Amino acid sequence: MYKNLVPAGALALAAVCFSLPVFSQPKPAAGEPVKAGFVYVSPITEAGWTKQHDEGRKAVEAALGAGVKTTFVENVPEGADAERVIRDLARQGHQIIFTPSFGYMEPTLKVAKEFPEVKFESITGYKTVDNVAAANARYYEGRYLAGIAAGRMTQTGVAGYVAGFPIPEVLQGINAFTLGMRSVNPKAQVKVVWLNAWFDPPRERDAAMTLFNQDVDVIAFHTGSTAVMAAAQERGKLAVAYHSDMRKVAPDAQIVAVTHQWGDYYTRRIQAAANGTWTSGKVWGGVKEGMIRVGDFGSKVPKAVQAEVLARQKDIASGKLRPFAGPIVDNEGREVVPKGQAMTDEQILTMNFLVSGVQGRIAK
């Protein structure tokens, strides 16, 4: 989720070369727990991106017990600070280190060159080397399902979307949400406010309030706090929770939550590091793989709507429903996906348009 701007075509495996000293990393003795480190880009709050990754860490501890010892460092800015923290964890003897923020990708690669025996997991990154794997989730699948719920619940036909940065992952979410909404409410419109920030609760709240003043009665967001949900609760509007279930913050506002489930993935990767079967590679999992789940419906959502959303979730898991199947037209009237075709993974990963129904342009 947490990403800096990248070129649309920056998806190929990169060869990364550094002239840096190499540190030997001793392997854990037989019977000793695997030491796993986690680096978080924001504080651990009651819900949100970092909260879900920390829930994944706790799931590892529950699953592996004495076989693992986890460490985390929170609120680490992307860039030089991240490199320092990642290096410190490697020097402290961690055998595997997870770095869940796109801006951690390059620092992770740099440190990995120095510690070839340590395994690194770049979450939302796309570059891999022998000791760096990359993993991400198909968040857009959950966004499409949330759009169905929003389309059924809106009274004005106008939804809002508070967005972080105009990168493909965010565009995927906006577009999938809009397509899901219009699949049940063909005239629905989605208004977007760009923040160019991931975690800025005051600005997230202000953006939500601005949208509520423009006929928006249901709102979604791609930022890291619960501020949008709290604003919806305050204004008596409806909202889609992201990353986590946020009913504690917005018990009346939440209609559904798109949640990220990292526990199984983290557990498998740490087990692989422990038994010597860990290999580098790329994973992009979604509803089918259990990495994305939609549920946690609010009390205002009729049972029929809940059933519809859950049925479509099963359709996505089975491959029957593909959110980016044509015909799709962008918001400037150009056909981007013909009828009978669907976007490939590469096309989805390099998405650079907004679909019909989205008001506004891609921020520069």
Secondary structure, DSSP 4 states (H G I P E B T S, - for coil): -------TTTTSPPP----------PPPPTTPPEEEEEE-SS---SSSHHHHHHHHHHHHHHHHGGGEEEEEE-S--TTHHHHHHHHHHHHTT-SEEEEESGGGHHHHHHHHHH-TTSEEEEET----BTTEEEEEE-HHHHHHHHHHHHHHH-SSSEEEEEES--SHHHHHHHHHHHHHHHHHSTT-EEEEEE-S-SS-HHHHHHHHHHHHTTT--EEEEESSSSHHHHHHHHHT-EEEEEES--TTT-TTTEEEEEEE--HHHHHHHHHHHHHT-----EEEE-TTTTSEEEE---TTS-HHHHHHHHHHHHHHHHTS--TTBSPEEBTTS-EEE-TT-B--HHHHHT----BTTEES----
